[in-house]
Each structure stands twice: as C-alpha cells, then as structure tokens.
Amino acid sequence: MASESGTATDYLDLLSKLKTFLTTDADLIAASQTWTSLKDTSVEFALPDLGLLTPERHLYLEGPGLSGTDTIHVNIRAYRDPSNISYFNWDIRAAVGFDGGESFDTQPGSSPIVTSSTFGGPRITLANSSMNYWFVANGRRFIVVADVNGTWATMYAGFMLPYATPSEMPYPMYIAGNAGAEDTDSTEVSDKVGSIFDPVGTLVTPGTNSAYLRDFNGGWISISNYAWATGISRNNQSTGAWVWPYNWMYSEDLAGDIIIQNPDGSTTTLPCVIHASINGGNVFGELDGVVFMSGVSRSPADTLTIGGDTYLVVRSSFRQNTSFDFAAINLA
C-alpha cells in the first residue's frame, strides 16, 4: 500500500496530484500496482441560458488489482459551478471497461447517474483554493481525503474486500464520495453530505446517492445510511443497504458510546461492513483499509498506531461526535 500527503492549490491541482501519485508512486511501482491513465481530457460545455462556458476535466483510470490481472475502471469528472462561485467538485463513476469513443456518461457498464435537476451520484466536494490532502492506494482501490476549510471530504474508488469468491463476485466495486448531488458545495452543513463510511442517499437507484456497490448480478445498489435531506435531522434508512456500524451509531444512547479507549491506551476498531436487507438480504464485504473507531477524543488529521500500522483519523464532513462520526484510514 502507498500513501501521500500534501497541499493542492485547488480542485484541479488535486486531480493532477492524484494522477501523478497513482501512476508514478515508488511504492506502487515496487509492488507492480500502479494505475494507468487511459485518457485525460479537458472539455468545455456551453450554457446558452447563462451565456457561459463551463470547463471540465475527465480522467479515466485503470487499476491492475493486487496480482496485475484485474482491470478496475474508475472515472473522475472535475467540474465547477458555471458562475464560478459556489461548488468545485469531482463526479465519481465506475465502469467495467473503457471505450475511447464513448462519452464520460456512456462508458461500458458505468455506475448510474441521475439526469434530472439534481444530477445525483457520488461526489467529493472540493474548493477552488488551497486544501490539505491525503492519498492512499493499492492496485485494487484508492482513497482521497481532503481538508476543505475544516470540512472533511472523502472518496473511495475501486474494489472492497468481498465476503465471496471471485466467481461469486468478480467485480466487487464500491465507489463513494461525501455528497450525492451535483451542486453540493464544500460549505454544506446538512444531511446532503456524509462520508465514504457513512454515506447519504435514497432508496432509489439511480438517486441522490453518495455511494454505490456493484451487486453479484452486475447491477448497482445504492448504499445509504441515512436519507438525503436539506436539514439536519438524521433519518436513518430502515431498509436498503448500509455501511455497518455507522448505520446504527447515530444516537447518544446506542452502542458506539460504550467503546472507549482500552486501558493500555490502544484503540478498539471494527471493520466497515457493507450489508443489505434488500433482495433477500446480504453481507457483501468490508472497506479496504477503513475502520470504525469510537469513544476516543480525537481530531481530524491525528494519527494512531494500530497493530503496528499508522492510521489517519478522519471525520464525516462537518460532524464532530467522537462516538460515531470518525473513522481511521490505514496509511501503511
């Protein structure tokens, strides 16, 4: 596994730094796990009603897996508010292949996108200004963390760790950001934002979802712990698909509060498990390198040593309850 931290000047510079990291990092090269940039292009879309041109950058990436035999396709669209005032985000998509003749929206087996006024789908909310960042990657997946003026934006793209054989689940793709709608900006403090470990969305696929999992049958499942909403009154999804334990760690009287720091100073962690009640119910697998940690007074960007590995502490967007809003990401 490889990791990098630094400062990007804006949302486009962050994408350039991610591309360089995934394709040239020494640890990824040594492990034969570098990603390939299949296409990197800048486009402009005309908005006649506003009399504006809005620039976008489309980056198409392919991961080799751990053995070099996989083809893991993640596509990123960097876009901004047409008025160049509010949002500066990345649109996160997964696909099962790459076709240079197709558009960003029509890549083979692409993850779903809503084309209504909300343009729903996984996003990471960034800024047109300086941001501290952390990248973590192996050949199966990569994670992006950005401190955007005190709001923590997160992204996971690639394979999770399936509780299934390769023949049962040959393409265990999980893509997630911290937002599920086109125009969400980095200053948002409502139930429109979440994280890769506590995603927000709807029970509809496609919908205003910040996370998707590719199912055993090749379809896409919305992964959402709570309902996308413009207020701050968390409405947990009673049916659907979730990331455990965060779908239950949302109240002061629930189990997350009793997990405290161990007497020897170590921290108890739990895997972040994707599970569902729909389609007969299932437990799909867990996020690679992301763990639940609770009951400990920590701040974002703190580091912990767990089992000899260094972990980065992150939180779910603007939320600050140490019992259920924080996670740790393995930097080893």
MOZI-V756064 format. One record per residue. N is the residue number from 1. RES is the residue in three letters. PHI is phi in whole degrees, -180 to 180 (none if undefined). PSI is psi as a letter, one per 40 degrees, with the letter a starting at -180 (none if undefined). Layout:
[[N | RES | PHI | PSI] [N | RES | PHI | PSI]]
This chain:
[[1 | MET | none | i] [2 | ALA | -126 | i] [3 | SER | -146 | i] [4 | GLU | -153 | i] [5 | SER | -135 | i] [6 | GLY | 176 | a] [7 | THR | -130 | h] [8 | ALA | -106 | i] [9 | THR | -77 | d] [10 | ASP | -169 | a] [11 | TYR | -67 | d] [12 | LEU | -78 | d] [13 | ASP | -63 | d] [14 | LEU | -62 | d] [15 | LEU | -66 | d] [16 | SER | -63 | d] [17 | LYS | -66 | d] [18 | LEU | -64 | d] [19 | LYS | -59 | d] [20 | THR | -62 | d] [21 | PHE | -60 | d] [22 | LEU | -67 | d] [23 | THR | -99 | e] [24 | THR | -135 | e] [25 | ASP | -59 | h] [26 | ALA | -64 | d] [27 | ASP | -68 | d] [28 | LEU | -67 | d] [29 | ILE | -63 | d] [30 | ALA | -62 | d] [31 | ALA | -92 | e] [32 | SER | 56 | f] [33 | GLN | -127 | f] [34 | THR | -69 | i] [35 | TRP | -89 | i] [36 | THR | -112 | h] [37 | SER | -87 | h] [38 | LEU | -80 | d] [39 | LYS | -164 | h] [40 | ASP | -141 | h] [41 | THR | -137 | i] [42 | SER | -108 | h] [43 | VAL | -134 | i] [44 | GLU | -129 | h] [45 | PHE | -112 | h] [46 | ALA | -81 | h] [47 | LEU | -120 | g] [48 | PRO | -58 | d] [49 | ASP | -63 | d] [50 | LEU | -101 | e] [51 | GLY | 65 | f] [52 | LEU | -128 | i] [53 | LEU | -111 | h] [54 | THR | -110 | h] [55 | PRO | -82 | i] [56 | GLU | -139 | i] [57 | ARG | -128 | h] [58 | HIS | -115 | h] [59 | LEU | -120 | h] [60 | TYR | -113 | h] [61 | LEU | -117 | i] [62 | GLU | -132 | h] [63 | GLY | -100 | i] [64 | PRO | -92 | e] [65 | GLY | 77 | a] [66 | LEU | -84 | d] [67 | SER | -101 | e] [68 | GLY | 84 | e] [69 | THR | -107 | e] [70 | ASP | -92 | i] [71 | THR | -131 | g] [72 | ILE | -107 | h] [73 | HIS | -106 | h] [74 | VAL | -128 | h] [75 | ASN | -122 | h] [76 | ILE | -126 | h] [77 | ARG | -113 | h] [78 | ALA | -89 | h] [79 | TYR | -143 | i] [80 | ARG | -141 | i] [81 | ASP | -59 | h] [82 | PRO | -55 | d] [83 | SER | -84 | e] [84 | ASN | 60 | f] [85 | ILE | -119 | d] [86 | SER | -97 | c] [87 | TYR | -102 | i] [88 | PHE | -140 | g] [89 | ASN | -127 | i] [90 | TRP | -116 | h] [91 | ASP | -94 | h] [92 | ILE | -108 | h] [93 | ARG | -128 | i] [94 | ALA | -118 | i] [95 | ALA | -148 | i] [96 | VAL | -104 | e] [97 | GLY | -166 | a] [98 | PHE | -134 | h] [99 | ASP | -130 | h] [100 | GLY | -63 | e] [101 | GLY | -89 | e] [102 | GLU | -99 | i] [103 | SER | -79 | i] [104 | PHE | -59 | d] [105 | ASP | -79 | e] [106 | THR | -120 | f] [107 | GLN | -67 | i] [108 | PRO | -57 | h] [109 | GLY | 64 | f] [110 | SER | -61 | i] [111 | SER | -63 | i] [112 | PRO | -73 | i] [113 | ILE | -143 | h] [114 | VAL | -84 | h] [115 | THR | -108 | e] [116 | SER | -83 | a] [117 | SER | -66 | d] [118 | THR | -85 | d] [119 | PHE | 46 | g] [120 | GLY | -77 | i] [121 | GLY | 154 | i] [122 | PRO | -58 | h] [123 | ARG | -136 | i] [124 | ILE | -121 | h] [125 | THR | -90 | h] [126 | LEU | -124 | a] [127 | ALA | -147 | i] [128 | ASN | -95 | f] [129 | SER | -151 | a] [130 | SER | -64 | h] [131 | MET | -141 | h] [132 | ASN | -79 | i] [133 | TYR | -140 | i] [134 | TRP | -137 | h] [135 | PHE | -116 | i] [136 | VAL | -136 | h] [137 | ALA | -154 | i] [138 | ASN | -137 | a] [139 | GLY | -70 | e] [140 | ARG | -95 | d] [141 | ARG | -160 | i] [142 | PHE | -135 | i] [143 | ILE | -125 | h] [144 | VAL | -121 | h] [145 | VAL | -125 | h] [146 | ALA | -135 | h] [147 | ASP | -92 | h] [148 | VAL | -104 | g] [149 | ASN | 55 | f] [150 | GLY | 92 | e] [151 | THR | -99 | h] [152 | TRP | -100 | h] [153 | ALA | -102 | h] [154 | THR | -132 | i] [155 | MET | -146 | h] [156 | TYR | -130 | h] [157 | ALA | -145 | h] [158 | GLY | 133 | a] [159 | PHE | -80 | i] [160 | MET | -91 | a] [161 | LEU | -96 | h] [162 | PRO | -78 | i] [163 | TYR | -91 | f] [164 | ALA | -164 | i] [165 | THR | -81 | i] [166 | PRO | -58 | d] [167 | SER | -73 | d] [168 | GLU | -78 | d] [169 | MET | -139 | g] [170 | PRO | -73 | e] [171 | TYR | -137 | g] [172 | PRO | -79 | g] [173 | MET | -82 | h] [174 | TYR | -127 | h] [175 | ILE | -123 | h] [176 | ALA | -154 | i] [177 | GLY | -127 | a] [178 | ASN | -110 | e] [179 | ALA | -146 | i] [180 | GLY | -128 | e] [181 | ALA | -139 | i] [182 | GLU | -52 | d] [183 | ASP | -99 | e] [184 | THR | -72 | h] [185 | ASP | -109 | i] [186 | SER | -72 | e] [187 | THR | -96 | e] [188 | GLU | -63 | h] [189 | VAL | -130 | g] [190 | SER | -152 | a] [191 | ASP | -81 | f] [192 | LYS | -89 | e] [193 | VAL | -128 | i] [194 | GLY | -151 | b] [195 | SER | -163 | i] [196 | ILE | -67 | d] [197 | PHE | -101 | e] [198 | ASP | -139 | g] [199 | PRO | -76 | i] [200 | VAL | -115 | i] [201 | GLY | 173 | a] [202 | THR | -126 | i] [203 | LEU | -88 | e] [204 | VAL | -103 | h] [205 | THR | -122 | h] [206 | PRO | -80 | i] [207 | GLY | -157 | a] [208 | THR | -83 | g] [209 | ASN | -108 | h] [210 | SER | -94 | e] [211 | ALA | -153 | i] [212 | TYR | -137 | i] [213 | LEU | -122 | h] [214 | ARG | -84 | h] [215 | ASP | -76 | i] [216 | PHE | -56 | d] [217 | ASN | -88 | e] [218 | GLY | 92 | e] [219 | GLY | -81 | i] [220 | TRP | -113 | h] [221 | ILE | -113 | h] [222 | SER | -72 | h] [223 | ILE | -107 | h] [224 | SER | -146 | h] [225 | ASN | -78 | d] [226 | TYR | -150 | i] [227 | ALA | -77 | h] [228 | TRP | -62 | h] [229 | ALA | -157 | i] [230 | THR | -88 | e] [231 | GLY | -106 | a] [232 | ILE | -121 | g] [233 | SER | -144 | g] [234 | ARG | -54 | h] [235 | ASN | -115 | g] [236 | ASN | -67 | i] [237 | GLN | -75 | h] [238 | SER | -83 | d] [239 | THR | -133 | i] [240 | GLY | 126 | b] [241 | ALA | -142 | i] [242 | TRP | -140 | i] [243 | VAL | -109 | h] [244 | TRP | -86 | i] [245 | PRO | -94 | e] [246 | TYR | -68 | d] [247 | ASN | -68 | e] [248 | TRP | -112 | e] [249 | MET | -93 | f] [250 | TYR | -118 | e] [251 | SER | -133 | i] [252 | GLU | -62 | d] [253 | ASP | -101 | e] [254 | LEU | -103 | i] [255 | ALA | -64 | d] [256 | GLY | -59 | d] [257 | ASP | -70 | d] [258 | ILE | -90 | e] [259 | ILE | -87 | h] [260 | ILE | -111 | i] [261 | GLN | -62 | h] [262 | ASN | -69 | i] [263 | PRO | -56 | d] [264 | ASP | -85 | e] [265 | GLY | 91 | e] [266 | SER | -77 | i] [267 | THR | -116 | h] [268 | THR | -77 | h] [269 | THR | -127 | i] [270 | LEU | -134 | i] [271 | PRO | -68 | i] [272 | CYS | -92 | h] [273 | VAL | -105 | h] [274 | ILE | -89 | h] [275 | HIS | -143 | i] [276 | ALA | -151 | i] [277 | SER | -103 | e] [278 | ILE | -78 | i] [279 | ASN | 54 | f] [280 | GLY | 88 | e] [281 | GLY | 84 | i] [282 | ASN | -168 | i] [283 | VAL | -120 | h] [284 | PHE | -84 | d] [285 | GLY | 158 | a] [286 | GLU | -131 | i] [287 | LEU | -69 | i] [288 | ASP | -84 | h] [289 | GLY | 85 | e] [290 | VAL | -121 | h] [291 | VAL | -131 | i] [292 | PHE | -76 | h] [293 | MET | -139 | h] [294 | SER | -147 | i] [295 | GLY | 70 | e] [296 | VAL | -121 | h] [297 | SER | -78 | h] [298 | ARG | -130 | i] [299 | SER | -123 | i] [300 | PRO | -55 | i] [301 | ALA | 83 | e] [302 | ASP | -63 | i] [303 | THR | -121 | i] [304 | LEU | -124 | i] [305 | THR | -105 | h] [306 | ILE | -129 | h] [307 | GLY | 59 | f] [308 | GLY | 87 | e] [309 | ASP | -103 | i] [310 | THR | -94 | h] [311 | TYR | -118 | i] [312 | LEU | -96 | h] [313 | VAL | -85 | h] [314 | VAL | -133 | i] [315 | ARG | -127 | i] [316 | SER | -84 | g] [317 | SER | 52 | b] [318 | PHE | -94 | e] [319 | ARG | -75 | i] [320 | GLN | -133 | e] [321 | ASN | -76 | h] [322 | THR | -70 | e] [323 | SER | -78 | d] [324 | PHE | -150 | e] [325 | ASP | -110 | e] [326 | PHE | -117 | i] [327 | ALA | -140 | i] [328 | ALA | -127 | h] [329 | ILE | -116 | h] [330 | ASN | -71 | h] [331 | LEU | -96 | e] [332 | ALA | -68 | none]]
